[in-house]
Amino acid sequence: MIDAVTLFLWDPKTYQVQLPSLFKENTQYFGIHQHIYNFKRHQRYYPHVEIRKYMADYPKQLTTVLVVKVSLPKLVYGNNLMELTDNDFLTCCMKLSDVLLQMGIVVTPTNIERYADVRALEYGKNILTGRIPVPFVLSELSRAKPIQHYMDVQRMAYQNGGEKIVFYSAGYELLFYDKTKEMQQYIHQPRCQLPAHGSVRR
């Protein structure tokens, strides 16, 4: 399933920043200006948002791009254990429009659907391990040799309180980690059902 996406809205006419004061630093200057919500803890999930100001080549003028990195499962369900389908596309657009409005940014679901440029994409899949402990599964995976000769393995790394195994190259990476470690903070979510023994995220 699709997990996280990074969207670029290149045309300033497709969005409106109603509360520029919520961006760090003065957004009239060149460079990357990050939203204050990127650095605060909230009970509800909010995406990572930036305004990037640059000089366009043609026509030669100062312009902006709105950058949004969002975990779609967290946006829809409040956690990223639940898996999305193609039928959730319009729901994602509407919920993203709603949460951006709370952050002081107006982008209609239609403009997200039509004009959002997907610049990065992350896929994820939950794998139930049954009665096999997840640390054992990760340990065995760490012994594996990458399929491609130009890939490497990062054996000692941690994510959300547990180990993770990363197969990576210059262009992409394949990550395995214990999803239930992260899910402990989402137990209160009504639609979240934890596996009985554990799962590995891929």
C-alpha positions, 0 to 999 in steps of 0.5 A, spaced: 500 500 500 502 507 499 504 509 505 507 516 505 507 521 499 511 528 498 507 533 494 509 539 490 504 544 489 508 549 484 502 554 482 501 559 487 494 560 484 492 553 487 493 554 494 492 560 499 496 561 505 492 564 510 496 564 516 503 566 514 505 567 521 505 560 522 511 559 518 518 560 521 522 566 519 519 571 514 516 568 508 518 574 504 525 571 503 528 566 499 529 559 502 525 553 505 520 556 511 517 550 515 511 550 518 510 551 526 506 544 526 512 541 524 515 541 531 509 541 535 506 535 538 499 534 537 493 529 539 491 529 531 496 527 526 498 533 521 503 533 515 510 536 514 509 542 510 514 547 507 513 553 503 519 554 498 521 561 495 525 561 489 526 565 483 523 562 477 527 561 470 521 563 466 518 568 467 524 571 471 520 572 477 519 570 485 515 565 486 513 559 491 512 552 492 508 548 497 511 542 499 507 537 503 509 530 506 504 526 509 503 519 511 496 517 508 494 512 513 495 516 519 491 522 515 485 517 514 486 512 520 490 516 525 495 510 525 499 507 519 497 500 521 491 500 517 492 499 509 489 503 504 486 502 497 485 505 491 478 507 493 481 511 499 484 516 494 478 521 494 478 521 502 485 522 502 484 528 498 478 531 502 482 529 509 488 533 507 484 539 504 481 539 511 487 538 515 491 543 511 485 548 513 487 547 520 494 549 519 492 556 515 493 553 508 487 553 503 487 547 498 481 544 495 480 537 494 480 538 487 486 542 486 490 536 490 487 531 485 489 535 479 495 539 481 499 536 486 505 533 483 508 527 487 515 527 488 516 522 493 513 515 494 513 510 500 510 503 500 508 499 506 506 492 507 504 489 514 507 482 515 504 478 521 509 473 524 504 469 528 508 466 534 515 468 531 518 473 535 519 479 531 526 480 534 528 473 531 525 475 524 529 481 524 535 478 526 534 472 520 533 478 515 540 481 517 543 475 515 540 476 508 544 478 502 541 484 498 539 481 491 542 487 487 550 487 488 550 495 489 545 494 495 548 494 502 545 492 509 544 497 515 544 492 521 544 496 527 539 501 527 532 503 531 526 506 530 520 507 535 523 503 540 525 497 536 530 494 531 530 496 524 533 492 518 535 497 512 537 494 505 539 500 501 542 503 495 543 510 492 536 510 489 532 507 494 531 503 501 527 497 503 526 497 511 523 492 516 521 494 523 517 492 528 510 495 527 507 494 534 512 498 537 510 504 534 503 502 535 503 502 542 501 510 542 495 509 538 491 503 542 486 508 543 484 509 536 477 506 535 479 503 528 486 500 530 486 493 532 493 490 534 495 483 531 495 478 537 503 477 537 506 482 532 508 484 525 513 486 521 513 492 517 516 492 510 
